[in-house]
Amino acid sequence: MAVKRRADTKFVSFDVFYEDGTRSSNRKVPSEILGGLDGDEPARAAIEAQDRKIAEASGKPARAIAAVKRSGAK
């Protein structure tokens, strides 16, 4: 019988709360940039970079991030 492999944890999902009251769920951030002394703080920078790239492609300004939490975290 084949051995079942664990799911790769290459990405961690985050919920992003913007200052205008909107929310974006399940934003993926590479797991290798997380942890250490900074914890989840590098996720905010990665998501801001994603937002800038999306803003450039859409022609709309990037929204200001109020908070970032891991998806499913309480």
Beta strands, then each sheet from edge to edge (+ up, - down):
strand 1: 11-18
strand 2: 23-30
strand 3: 65-70
sheet 1: 2+ 1- 3+
end
